[in-house]
Amino acid sequence: MRLTKKAEYAIRAMIALGRAGDQPVTIQRIATSQGLPKKFLEQILLALKAQGLVESHAGPHGGYRLARPTESISLADILNAVGDRLASRAGKRSRSSTGSSTLETLLEDIRRCVSAKTRQISLAQLCENSTTEKQVEELMWYI
């Protein structure tokens, strides 16, 4: 199972917004800080906005910010907003033999586990983990 670029960029953008708190962040700032293509990021943020995960503010101090607290946004919410069905990536297989039926049952169990896990992971946890990773990276310069 693999994330699409759209899903990866959506997660990275949401983490950037989560770390910014209530301050609106411009698309340009997110794109630059995360190394993301600005045009693609615009499409992603519109999808996130349509699902009520972010809100936009116009004007000189405008930009995007989270529409809900980080604790109430799950990884599944983000993936669903951009149309990524991570848990259903394996595709449909024919059930022509007992072996393939057994394999399909196993894959379905795995998809359910992945789906459940994405619902359990909050944006708050992702933001916390990304802060820890950043601190470790900064520390590595001194070691």
Beta strands, then each sheet from edge to edge (+ up, - down):
strand 1: 54-57
strand 2: 63-66
sheet 1: 1+ 2-
end
